[in-house]
Amino acid sequence: MAKFQYYTAEALDKLKAELHYLKITGRSDMAKQIAEARDKGDLSENAEYDAAKDAQGLLELKISKMEEIISIARVLDESTIDLSVVSIYSIVQIKNTKTGMTVTYTIVSEEEADLKLGKISVSSPFGKGLLGKKVGDLAEITAPAGKLEFEIMSLTR
């Protein structure tokens, strides 16, 4: 049995809307592409038809994965979260104890992670290392570059 993934209501609605779009518009567009390719002649030597069928398979795989994600998704009740420790949807500012560099991250679910936007996955090495820490605590994180130590500078929601 898969574990639950927690999302904000907005993030879950966004996932459901994307799934709906793929099922309705994506499948319809794919059917049109296959029909157009089929009309171009012999299917045994029709590369365009083969490519359209491959693309259809990838679309169905993506739909299947999104359905699985949504099936284990739960809306996070933010009123039950302890605001004094790092948890999912915490905005945490950390300082590298070795270099003094300060970075701010938001801890999010795997599907919402985007390093460019400062959003790291709760299941990433950084996310796991920061979970449960309080302001002033030191977090030792094992990264590909080795063990890094960070001090929790601030914590907000």
C-alpha positions, 0 to 999 in steps of 0.5 A: 500500500502506498503512503499518503502524499499531502498537498494544499487544496490549491495544489491538489486542485491544480493536479486534478485540473491537469489530469482532466485536461489530459483526459479530455483535450490530450486524448482528443488531440492524440486521436486526431493525430493518429487519424491524420497519420492513418490517412497517409497510407500504408500503416506498415511503413508509416513513421508518422503513424508509429510516432503518433501511437508512441505519443499516445502510449506516453500520454496514457502513461502520464495519465495513469501516473497522475491518477495514482498520485491523486489516489494517494493525495490528501489535503493537508489541514494546516491548522493541525501543523506544529508551527515551531518545527520544520514540516511540509509547507514550512518556509525555512531559512538555513545557513551553511555553518562552513561557508556562511551562505544563507538560503531559504526553501519551502518544503513541499510534496515531491510533485510540487518541488522546483528548486528554481522557485526555492521549493524542495521535496519533503523526501529529498535529502535536504527535506528529510534533514530539515524535518522536525528541526527548530530555529537554532537547531543544526541539521546535518544533511548528506548530499552528493557533495558529502555531509553538510551542516546547516543552522536553522535561522528562521521558520515561517509558514 
